Amino acid sequence: MKKVYLDNASTTQIRSEVLSEMTKVLFEDFGNPSSTHSYGRNAKSQIELARKSIAKELNCNAQEIIFTSGGTEAINLILHSAVKDLNVKRIITSKIEHHAVLHTVEALQQNFNIQVDYVALKPDGSINISDLVELLSQETKTLVSLMHVNNEIGSVLELNEIGKICDQYNALFHSDTVQSVGKIPIDLQATKVDFIVASAHKFHGPKGIGFLFARKNSGLKPMFFGGEQEKGFRPGTEATHQIVGLSKALEYSYMNLESDRNHIIEIKNYLVEQLEIHFPNFKINGSTDNFYTIINILLPFSESQTPLLLFNLDMKGIAVSRGSACQSGVSKPSHVLAEILLQEEINKPSLRISFSHYNTKQDIDLLIDALK
């Protein structure tokens, strides 16, 4: 049985070139980067070269890149420090953010009594700009936290536009860019965003490594303490091979961006064509103009077929999801779909299908056959 992987918004297959680089570093540059001897200096050099490479891809200063274990840690560090150290009294976010943002904001509201406002959404899951402007008109020290690409429905935030609005109202702007880094060009000199985050395993790098971008002189402070690694922002011995893997994955992703994107768009369009032929009553959840790597569909099946849909597809070798992998095993519907679907649609079978350059039209044929 051929297995088909269509859950790339959850995680991606590591590139062989990235794995080769990581293996080389594990064997050759195993020294502690904080050691002053040659072994340590070599490892430290690898980390700083990786930092410079990432900064070059995103057009920012290398010192503005801080390595973390991934997106969740980076988001926690930014939001906690914004409240504790930057005097933020209010956070504006949306109800379709990743739980790394939503649950952190809830904890900060409970522990620090900050004001939390949720910006209104349009029916397709995009942000209501007019409502955001109205919220920002209140004169309170504010941080806006809105994701660039939604991980479940693929709605895209106009990063430049939101950045300009936040700057106009003197609000800090954080964007969860976990789904977009490596898949769309981001110019941090041209975009008025104060903080972004990334996770390597979303763009064909290793798990357990990511980074945050904090604009120079942001005033952020560490969330926990120890050594002086990452200029004290994130203490603990650095995983040199992971950092190099992240850097190489980002480099290859942007190097192949145009060809990979064209290939993925062709595969995605083919899926839509096949769904229109075989399941003409299917519906795209969210905007039809969603991000090119993600599509979320409502299938014309009965509600009774929902609980075992993923199981039955998995038995046929098809890997897809109903939403965020962080919510696997949870029986309640996706919090994202709950915000945009009609009540009678929420419990019906929806699938998130997410693509990479490794996917083929044969993968789509096998998915369609399995659904039939």
C-alpha positions in Angstrom: 0.0 0.0 0.0 1.4 3.4 -1.0 1.3 5.8 1.9 0.3 9.4 1.2 1.3 12.3 3.4 -0.9 15.4 3.1 -0.5 16.9 6.6 2.4 19.3 6.0 0.9 22.1 8.1 1.4 19.7 11.0 5.0 18.9 10.1 7.2 18.4 7.1 9.6 15.7 5.9 13.2 16.8 6.5 15.2 17.5 3.4 18.0 15.0 2.8 20.5 17.9 2.3 19.5 19.3 5.7 20.0 15.9 7.4 23.4 15.6 5.8 24.5 19.0 7.2 23.2 18.1 10.6 25.0 14.7 10.7 28.2 16.4 9.7 27.9 18.9 12.5 27.1 16.2 15.1 30.3 14.4 14.2 32.7 17.3 13.6 31.5 20.2 15.7 30.4 18.5 18.9 32.1 21.0 21.2 30.2 23.1 23.7 29.7 26.5 22.0 30.5 28.2 25.3 33.9 26.6 25.6 36.9 28.8 24.7 39.0 26.0 23.2 39.0 25.2 19.4 36.1 22.7 19.7 33.9 25.2 21.4 34.9 28.0 19.0 34.1 25.8 16.0 30.6 25.1 17.3 30.0 28.7 18.2 31.1 29.7 14.7 28.5 27.3 13.2 25.8 28.9 15.3 26.7 32.5 14.3 27.0 31.6 10.6 23.5 30.1 10.8 22.2 33.2 12.6 23.7 35.4 9.8 22.2 33.2 7.1 18.7 33.4 8.6 19.0 37.2 9.0 20.0 37.5 5.4 16.9 35.5 4.2 14.6 37.8 6.3 16.6 41.0 5.8 17.2 41.8 9.4 20.1 42.2 11.8 21.7 38.9 12.9 21.5 40.0 16.6 17.7 40.3 16.2 17.4 36.5 15.8 17.1 34.4 19.1 17.1 30.6 18.9 14.4 28.7 20.8 13.0 25.2 20.9 10.2 26.2 18.5 7.3 28.5 17.9 5.5 27.8 21.2 8.4 28.8 23.4 9.1 31.8 21.2 5.5 33.0 21.5 5.5 32.5 25.3 8.7 34.5 25.7 7.5 37.4 23.6 4.0 37.6 25.2 5.1 37.1 28.7 7.9 39.7 28.4 5.7 42.2 26.7 3.4 42.2 29.7 6.0 41.9 32.5 8.8 44.1 31.0 7.3 46.3 28.3 4.4 47.6 30.3 1.7 46.2 27.9 -1.7 46.5 29.6 -3.8 45.1 26.7 -3.4 42.4 24.1 -5.5 42.4 20.9 -5.7 39.0 19.2 -8.3 36.9 17.4 -10.2 33.7 18.3 -8.6 31.7 15.5 -5.0 32.0 16.6 -3.0 28.9 17.5 -3.4 27.8 21.1 0.2 28.8 21.8 -1.1 32.4 21.6 -4.7 31.9 22.9 -3.7 29.9 26.0 -0.8 32.2 26.8 -3.0 35.2 26.5 -5.6 33.6 28.8 -2.9 32.9 31.4 -1.5 36.4 31.2 -5.0 37.8 31.7 -5.6 35.6 34.7 -2.1 36.3 36.3 -1.6 40.0 35.4 -5.2 41.2 35.0 -4.5 42.6 31.5 -7.2 43.6 29.1 -7.8 41.2 26.2 -9.8 42.1 23.1 -10.6 39.8 20.2 -10.8 41.5 16.8 -13.9 40.7 14.7 -13.6 38.2 11.9 -15.1 38.2 8.4 -17.0 35.0 7.3 -13.9 33.7 5.5 -11.8 34.0 8.6 -9.9 37.1 7.7 -9.5 40.0 10.1 -12.0 42.9 10.1 -9.6 45.8 9.7 -12.2 48.4 10.7 -12.7 46.7 14.0 -9.0 46.5 14.6 -8.7 50.2 14.0 -11.5 50.9 16.4 -10.0 48.8 19.1 -6.6 50.5 18.6 -8.2 53.9 19.1 -8.3 53.3 22.9 -5.2 54.8 24.5 -3.8 51.8 26.3 -0.3 50.3 26.0 -1.2 47.5 23.5 0.4 44.6 21.8 -1.4 43.1 18.7 -0.8 39.4 18.2 -2.2 38.1 14.9 -1.0 35.1 12.9 0.3 35.6 9.3 -1.1 32.4 7.9 -3.8 30.5 9.8 -2.6 26.9 10.3 -6.1 25.4 9.8 -7.8 27.3 7.1 -4.9 29.1 5.4 -6.3 32.6 5.7 -3.6 35.2 5.1 -3.0 38.4 7.1 -1.8 41.5 5.2 1.4 41.8 7.3 2.5 45.1 5.9 -0.9 46.7 6.2 -1.4 45.6 9.8 2.1 46.7 10.7 1.5 50.2 9.4 -1.8 50.4 11.4 -0.1 49.2 14.6 2.7 51.7 14.1 0.2 54.5 13.5 -1.4 53.8 16.9 1.9 53.1 18.7 1.0 49.5 19.3 3.5 46.7 19.4 2.9 44.1 16.7 3.7 40.4 17.1 2.8 37.9 14.3 2.9 34.1 14.5 4.6 33.4 11.2 5.2 29.7 11.9 3.2 28.7 8.7 4.7 31.3 6.5 8.4 31.5 7.2 10.2 29.6 4.4 7.1 29.6 2.2 6.7 33.3 1.4 9.3 36.1 1.3 9.3 38.2 4.5 11.3 41.5 4.5 11.7 42.6 8.1 13.2 45.9 7.1 10.2 46.8 5.0 7.5 45.4 7.4 6.7 47.2 10.6 6.4 44.1 12.8 8.2 44.0 16.2 8.2 40.3 16.7 7.8 37.1 14.6 8.4 33.4 15.3 9.4 30.3 13.3 9.7 26.6 13.7 12.1 24.6 11.5 10.0 21.5 11.1 7.4 23.5 9.2 9.8 24.1 6.3 11.6 20.7 6.0 14.0 21.2 8.9 14.3 19.4 12.2 11.9 19.4 15.1 12.8 21.0 18.4 14.3 24.2 17.0 13.0 27.6 16.0 13.6 31.2 16.5 12.1 34.5 17.4 12.8 37.9 15.8 12.8 40.8 18.2 13.5 44.2 16.7 16.6 45.9 18.0 16.2 47.6 21.4 12.8 45.9 21.9 13.4 45.6 25.6 12.4 42.0 25.8 13.8 40.0 28.7 14.3 36.3 29.3 11.6 34.0 30.6 14.0 31.8 32.5 17.6 32.1 33.6 20.9 30.3 33.6 23.9 30.9 31.4 24.5 33.8 28.9 23.7 31.8 25.8 21.7 33.8 23.2 22.8 37.0 25.0 20.9 35.8 28.1 17.6 35.6 26.2 17.5 31.9 26.1 20.0 30.2 28.5 21.1 26.6 28.0 23.7 24.8 25.9 22.8 25.4 22.2 21.9 22.4 20.0 24.4 23.3 17.3 23.3 20.6 14.8 19.6 21.7 15.2 20.5 25.3 14.6 22.5 24.5 11.5 19.6 22.3 10.3 17.2 25.2 10.8 19.4 27.5 8.8 20.0 25.1 6.0 16.3 24.3 5.7 15.4 28.0 5.5 18.1 28.5 2.9 16.9 25.6 0.7 13.3 26.7 1.1 13.9 30.2 -0.2 16.3 28.9 -2.9 13.6 26.7 -4.3 10.6 28.9 -3.4 9.3 29.6 -6.8 9.6 26.1 -8.3 8.2 24.5 -5.1 5.3 27.0 -4.9 4.4 26.5 -8.6 4.4 22.7 -8.1 2.2 22.9 -5.0 -0.3 25.2 -6.6 -0.6 22.8 -9.5 -1.2 19.9 -7.1 -3.7 21.9 -5.1 -5.7 23.0 -8.2 -5.8 19.4 -9.3 -7.3 18.4 -5.9 -10.0 21.1 -6.3 -10.8 19.8 -9.8 -11.1 16.2 -8.6 -13.3 17.2 -5.7 -15.6 19.2 -8.0 -16.0 16.1 -10.2 -16.4 13.4 -7.5 -17.9 15.5 -4.6 -19.6 18.5 -6.3 -21.3 19.5 -3.0 -18.0 19.9 -1.1 -17.2 23.4 0.4 -14.0 25.2 1.1 -13.9 26.4 4.7 -12.6 30.0 4.8 -11.5 31.9 1.7 -11.1 30.3 -1.7 -8.0 32.5 -2.0 -6.3 30.8 1.0 -2.6 30.1 1.4 -1.2 27.9 -1.3 -0.1 25.1 1.0 -3.4 24.6 2.9 -7.0 23.8 2.0 -9.7 23.0 4.5 -12.8 21.3 3.0 -16.3 20.4 4.3 -17.3 17.1 2.8 -20.9 16.2 1.8 -21.0 13.3 4.2 -23.3 12.7 7.1 -22.3 13.8 10.6 -22.2 10.1 11.7 -19.2 9.6 9.4 -17.1 12.3 11.2 -15.6 10.3 14.1 -14.0 7.6 12.1 -13.1 9.5 9.0 -9.4 10.1 9.8 -9.1 6.6 11.1 -10.5 5.1 7.9 -8.3 7.3 5.7 -5.3 6.3 7.8 -6.1 2.6 7.3 -5.9 3.3 3.6 -2.5 5.0 4.0 -3.7 8.6 3.8 -2.4 11.1 6.3 -4.6 14.2 6.7 -6.0 16.0 9.7 -9.1 17.8 11.0 -7.1 20.7 12.4 -4.1 21.5 14.4 -1.9 18.5 15.4 -1.6 20.1 18.9 -5.3 19.2 19.3 -5.2 15.6 18.3 -7.2 13.3 20.5 -9.6 16.2 21.4 -13.2 15.3 20.5 -14.6 18.9 20.4 -14.6 20.6 17.0 -11.8 22.9 15.8 -11.9 26.3 17.6 -11.1 27.9 14.2 -14.0 26.2 12.3 -16.3 27.0 15.2 -15.8 30.7 14.5 -16.6 30.6 10.8 -19.0 27.7 10.1 -22.7 27.6 10.6 -23.8 25.6 13.6 -25.2 22.8 11.6 -21.8 22.4 9.8 -19.5 22.3 12.7 -19.8 18.6 13.5 -19.9 17.5 9.9 -16.7 16.0 8.4 -14.1 18.6 7.5 -10.5 17.9 6.5 -7.4 20.0 6.5 -5.2 19.0 3.5 -1.8 20.5 3.4 0.9 20.1 0.7 4.6 20.2 0.1 6.8 19.9 -3.0 7.0 16.1 -2.3 3.3 15.6 -3.2 2.2 14.3 -6.6 -1.0 14.1 -8.5 -1.0 10.4 -7.8 -1.3 11.3 -4.1 -4.5 13.2 -4.9 -5.9 10.3 -6.9 -5.3 8.0 -4.0 -7.0 10.5 -1.6 -10.0 10.8 -3.8 -10.3 7.0 -4.2 -10.1 6.6 -0.4 -12.8 9.2 0.1 -15.1 7.6 -2.4 
